[in-house]
Amino acid sequence: MAKTIGLFGGSFNPPHIGHQMVCLYILSTVDVDELWMLPVYQHPFDKSLAPFDDRIEMCRLATTLFSERIVVSDVEKTLVNQSGRTLDMLLALQQQSNDKFRLIVGSDTLDEVDKWHQWEEIVQRANPIVVSREGYQTKDIVIPDVSSTDIRRKISNNESTNGLLSLDVAQYIKRKGLYQ
């Protein structure tokens, strides 16, 4: 039986409380059977990232409270060309499955669709679920103004990240010495 799967992609560098709130919101309000977190293997705009395996593990830690409704997937690593393009990932998933996919994007993404490779085809293949972010309002819920960039800066400056990361992710970052 085909499922409807929400695809939540991102750098997750690191995954933070805002990402967890998006997961909770989607699972609570949208008709999806599962939500997959898909850390990018290689950022399409060459953004510097923590090692892929570390970001996968931090996503697993951040999603443990959601039980089996969230799958942390390394599909981006297993793609042949590892382009970081959403369309390539969708095509690979659709070749492997009859499931229906919905792409989860932040409202800030709508300002950048001209930078995405074949955005119109992405929309046709995985009708987006748009989640508002602070400063990028839509009619949906607003996720607090928290960003991975700010968190990395705080960590590198030895500033507090309390309330911005799950305890498990914060401990992992500290233990591995990430973002110093």
C-alpha positions as CSV (number, residue, x, y, z in Angstrom):
1,M,0.0,0.0,0.0
2,A,1.4,3.3,-1.0
3,K,2.2,5.9,1.7
4,T,2.3,9.6,1.7
5,I,5.8,10.7,2.8
6,G,6.8,14.2,3.7
7,L,10.4,15.0,2.6
8,F,12.1,17.4,4.9
9,G,15.5,18.2,3.3
10,G,18.1,20.6,4.5
11,S,21.7,20.9,5.6
12,F,20.8,20.3,9.2
13,N,24.1,21.8,10.2
14,P,23.1,21.3,13.1
15,P,19.5,20.3,13.4
16,H,17.8,22.5,15.9
17,I,14.6,23.0,17.9
18,G,13.0,24.8,14.9
19,H,13.5,21.7,12.7
20,Q,12.0,19.6,15.5
21,M,9.0,22.0,15.6
22,V,8.5,21.7,11.9
23,C,8.5,17.9,12.3
24,L,5.9,18.1,15.0
25,Y,3.8,20.5,13.1
26,I,3.8,18.4,9.9
27,L,3.1,15.1,11.7
28,S,0.3,16.8,13.7
29,T,-1.5,18.8,10.9
30,V,-0.7,17.3,7.5
31,D,-2.0,14.0,6.1
32,V,1.4,12.2,5.9
33,D,2.1,8.7,7.0
34,E,5.8,9.4,7.6
35,L,8.3,12.2,7.5
36,W,11.8,11.7,6.2
37,M,14.6,14.0,7.2
38,L,17.1,14.2,4.4
39,P,20.4,15.9,5.2
40,V,22.1,17.1,2.0
41,Y,25.3,15.2,1.2
42,Q,26.8,18.1,-0.7
43,H,25.2,21.5,-0.6
44,P,24.2,22.6,-4.2
45,F,25.6,26.1,-3.4
46,D,28.8,24.8,-1.9
47,K,28.0,25.7,1.7
48,S,30.5,24.4,4.2
49,L,29.0,21.6,6.2
50,A,29.9,19.4,9.1
51,P,30.7,15.8,8.1
52,F,27.6,14.0,6.6
53,D,27.7,11.1,9.1
54,D,27.8,13.6,12.0
55,R,24.8,15.4,10.6
56,I,22.9,12.1,10.1
57,E,23.6,11.1,13.7
58,M,22.5,14.5,15.0
59,C,19.2,14.2,13.0
60,R,18.7,10.8,14.5
61,L,19.2,12.2,18.0
62,A,16.9,15.1,17.3
63,T,14.1,12.9,16.1
64,T,14.2,10.1,18.7
65,L,11.1,11.5,20.5
66,F,9.0,11.0,17.3
67,S,9.3,7.2,17.4
68,E,9.0,5.5,14.0
69,R,7.1,8.3,12.3
70,I,10.3,10.0,11.3
71,V,13.0,8.3,9.2
72,V,16.4,9.9,8.9
73,S,17.6,9.0,5.4
74,D,21.0,9.0,3.9
75,V,19.5,8.9,0.3
76,E,21.5,11.9,-0.7
77,K,24.8,10.0,0.0
78,T,23.7,7.0,-2.0
79,L,22.7,8.9,-5.1
80,V,25.0,8.2,-8.0
81,N,25.8,11.8,-8.8
82,Q,25.3,13.4,-5.4
83,S,24.4,16.7,-7.0
84,G,22.5,18.0,-4.0
85,R,19.6,18.8,-6.4
86,T,16.1,18.1,-5.0
87,L,14.9,16.9,-8.4
88,D,17.6,14.3,-8.6
89,M,16.7,13.0,-5.1
90,L,13.0,12.9,-6.0
91,L,13.6,11.0,-9.2
92,A,15.7,8.5,-7.4
93,L,13.1,8.0,-4.7
94,Q,10.2,7.7,-7.2
95,Q,12.2,5.1,-9.1
96,Q,12.5,3.0,-6.0
97,S,8.9,3.4,-4.7
98,N,5.2,3.9,-5.5
99,D,4.8,6.1,-2.5
100,K,3.5,9.7,-2.8
101,F,6.0,12.4,-1.8
102,R,5.4,15.9,-0.5
103,L,8.3,18.3,-0.2
104,I,8.5,20.3,3.0
105,V,10.0,23.7,2.5
106,G,10.3,26.9,4.6
107,S,8.5,30.0,3.3
108,D,11.9,31.6,2.8
109,T,12.5,29.1,0.0
110,L,9.7,30.7,-2.0
111,D,11.9,33.7,-2.5
112,E,14.6,31.5,-4.0
113,V,12.8,29.1,-6.3
114,D,14.6,30.7,-9.3
115,K,17.8,29.2,-7.9
116,W,16.4,25.7,-7.8
117,H,17.0,23.3,-10.7
118,Q,13.6,22.8,-12.4
119,W,11.4,24.0,-9.5
120,E,8.2,23.5,-11.6
121,E,8.9,19.8,-12.0
122,I,9.7,19.5,-8.3
123,V,6.3,21.0,-7.6
124,Q,4.6,18.6,-9.9
125,R,6.3,15.6,-8.5
126,A,6.1,16.4,-4.8
127,N,3.5,19.1,-4.1
128,P,5.2,21.3,-1.5
129,I,4.1,21.8,2.1
130,V,5.1,25.4,3.0
131,V,6.0,26.2,6.6
132,S,6.4,29.8,7.7
133,R,9.6,31.2,9.2
134,E,10.0,34.3,11.2
135,G,10.3,37.2,8.7
136,Y,8.8,35.1,5.9
137,Q,5.1,35.0,6.8
138,T,2.5,32.9,5.1
139,K,-0.8,31.7,6.4
140,D,0.7,28.7,8.2
141,I,2.3,28.3,11.6
142,V,5.4,30.4,12.4
143,I,8.5,28.6,13.6
144,P,10.7,30.6,16.0
145,D,13.5,32.6,14.5
146,V,16.4,30.1,15.0
147,S,19.0,29.2,12.4
148,S,21.8,26.7,12.2
149,T,24.2,29.6,11.2
150,D,23.5,31.4,14.5
151,I,23.9,28.2,16.4
152,R,27.3,27.5,14.8
153,R,28.4,31.1,15.5
154,K,27.3,30.7,19.2
155,I,29.1,27.4,19.6
156,S,32.3,28.8,18.0
157,N,32.1,31.8,20.4
158,N,31.3,29.6,23.4
159,E,27.9,31.2,23.8
160,S,24.8,29.4,25.2
161,T,22.6,27.5,22.8
162,N,20.1,26.6,25.5
163,G,16.6,26.2,24.0
164,L,17.9,26.1,20.5
165,L,19.1,22.4,20.3
166,S,17.7,19.2,21.8
167,L,19.9,18.1,24.8
168,D,21.0,15.0,22.8
169,V,22.2,17.1,19.8
170,A,23.9,19.6,22.1
171,Q,25.8,16.8,23.9
172,Y,26.8,15.2,20.6
173,I,28.2,18.5,19.3
174,K,30.1,19.0,22.5
175,R,31.4,15.4,22.6
176,K,32.5,15.5,18.9
177,G,33.9,19.1,19.1
178,L,31.9,20.2,16.1
179,Y,31.6,23.9,15.1
180,Q,34.6,25.0,17.2
